[in-house]
Amino acid sequence: MLRQSRSQIYLFLIALLLVVSFGFAQQATLKIGIVNSQEVLEKSIEGKRVMNQLSQKDQENQKKLAKMDEEIRQIESKLNTQRMTLSNEALMQLNSDLEKKKTARQRFAEDSYREIQDLTNRLFQKIQRELLPIIEQIGKDFDLDIIFDLRNSGAIYFNPRVDITAEVIKRYDASKSAGK
């Protein structure tokens, strides 16, 4: 009887082991996809448009800063060349103007940086919201269990076969073309 109990326990343990190992084997067939969000930004029509918009805004700000820098240089030059011939009152006025210009330049630089950051965040979040349903649909179409963003995943290596970036770009561009 004791022998029969041991046999049943062994059979039970073997059956349990088979069930558990079968469960692990099932999990091993996890299908993964990778999307490179940076590449989507660089290569999609909308991503290029957004990057161009940000670049133009930055160039406008740089031109304004260059103009302000030139005004500051002119005042500094005037102070250096005419220091001996100007009255104390005129010198004080030029120094005051110089400080005001420097302060205005610093404020503009800080404000324009914040403005670019805010615009960048708004535009990128908009693109992410538009991409999410496309990526989800690709996941369903390709029967993927999980999709990682290469930029944020920490992945060091992946098989190019799981990269769905080109498909995301193609469908995103198509959705933008159809929306016009």
Contacts in CASP RR format, 6 or more apart in sequence:
PFRMAT RR
TARGET T0000
AUTHOR 0000-0000-0000
METHOD contacts of the structure
MODEL  1
MLRQSRSQIYLFLIALLLVVSFGFAQQATLKIGIVNSQEVLEKSIEGKRV
MNQLSQKDQENQKKLAKMDEEIRQIESKLNTQRMTLSNEALMQLNSDLEK
KKTARQRFAEDSYREIQDLTNRLFQKIQRELLPIIEQIGKDFDLDIIFDL
RNSGAIYFNPRVDITAEVIKRYDASKSAGK
30 145 0 8 1.000
30 146 0 8 1.000
31 142 0 8 1.000
31 143 0 8 1.000
31 144 0 8 1.000
31 145 0 8 1.000
31 146 0 8 1.000
32 144 0 8 1.000
32 145 0 8 1.000
32 146 0 8 1.000
32 147 0 8 1.000
32 148 0 8 1.000
32 158 0 8 1.000
32 162 0 8 1.000
33 139 0 8 1.000
33 142 0 8 1.000
33 144 0 8 1.000
33 146 0 8 1.000
33 147 0 8 1.000
33 148 0 8 1.000
33 162 0 8 1.000
33 163 0 8 1.000
33 164 0 8 1.000
34 147 0 8 1.000
34 148 0 8 1.000
34 149 0 8 1.000
34 150 0 8 1.000
34 153 0 8 1.000
34 155 0 8 1.000
34 158 0 8 1.000
34 162 0 8 1.000
34 163 0 8 1.000
34 164 0 8 1.000
34 165 0 8 1.000
35 135 0 8 1.000
35 147 0 8 1.000
35 148 0 8 1.000
35 149 0 8 1.000
35 150 0 8 1.000
35 163 0 8 1.000
35 164 0 8 1.000
35 165 0 8 1.000
35 168 0 8 1.000
36 149 0 8 1.000
36 150 0 8 1.000
36 151 0 8 1.000
36 163 0 8 1.000
36 165 0 8 1.000
37 128 0 8 1.000
37 131 0 8 1.000
37 149 0 8 1.000
37 150 0 8 1.000
37 151 0 8 1.000
37 152 0 8 1.000
38 150 0 8 1.000
38 151 0 8 1.000
39 165 0 8 1.000
39 169 0 8 1.000
40 47 0 8 1.000
40 127 0 8 1.000
40 131 0 8 1.000
40 165 0 8 1.000
40 168 0 8 1.000
40 169 0 8 1.000
40 172 0 8 1.000
41 47 0 8 1.000
41 50 0 8 1.000
41 51 0 8 1.000
41 124 0 8 1.000
41 127 0 8 1.000
42 48 0 8 1.000
42 51 0 8 1.000
43 169 0 8 1.000
44 169 0 8 1.000
44 172 0 8 1.000
44 173 0 8 1.000
44 176 0 8 1.000
45 172 0 8 1.000
45 173 0 8 1.000
45 176 0 8 1.000
45 177 0 8 1.000
46 127 0 8 1.000
46 130 0 8 1.000
46 172 0 8 1.000
46 173 0 8 1.000
46 176 0 8 1.000
47 127 0 8 1.000
50 123 0 8 1.000
50 124 0 8 1.000
50 127 0 8 1.000
53 119 0 8 1.000
53 123 0 8 1.000
54 116 0 8 1.000
54 119 0 8 1.000
54 120 0 8 1.000
54 123 0 8 1.000
57 115 0 8 1.000
57 116 0 8 1.000
57 119 0 8 1.000
58 116 0 8 1.000
61 108 0 8 1.000
61 112 0 8 1.000
61 115 0 8 1.000
61 116 0 8 1.000
64 108 0 8 1.000
64 112 0 8 1.000
65 105 0 8 1.000
65 108 0 8 1.000
65 109 0 8 1.000
65 112 0 8 1.000
68 101 0 8 1.000
68 104 0 8 1.000
68 105 0 8 1.000
68 108 0 8 1.000
69 105 0 8 1.000
71 101 0 8 1.000
72 98 0 8 1.000
72 101 0 8 1.000
72 102 0 8 1.000
72 105 0 8 1.000
75 94 0 8 1.000
75 97 0 8 1.000
75 98 0 8 1.000
75 101 0 8 1.000
76 98 0 8 1.000
78 94 0 8 1.000
79 91 0 8 1.000
79 94 0 8 1.000
79 95 0 8 1.000
79 98 0 8 1.000
83 91 0 8 1.000
86 94 0 8 1.000
130 172 0 8 1.000
130 175 0 8 1.000
131 168 0 8 1.000
131 172 0 8 1.000
134 168 0 8 1.000
134 171 0 8 1.000
134 172 0 8 1.000
134 175 0 8 1.000
135 147 0 8 1.000
135 164 0 8 1.000
135 168 0 8 1.000
137 171 0 8 1.000
138 144 0 8 1.000
138 147 0 8 1.000
138 164 0 8 1.000
138 167 0 8 1.000
138 168 0 8 1.000
138 171 0 8 1.000
139 147 0 8 1.000
139 164 0 8 1.000
142 164 0 8 1.000
144 164 0 8 1.000
147 164 0 8 1.000
148 155 0 8 1.000
150 158 0 8 1.000
150 163 0 8 1.000
150 165 0 8 1.000
END
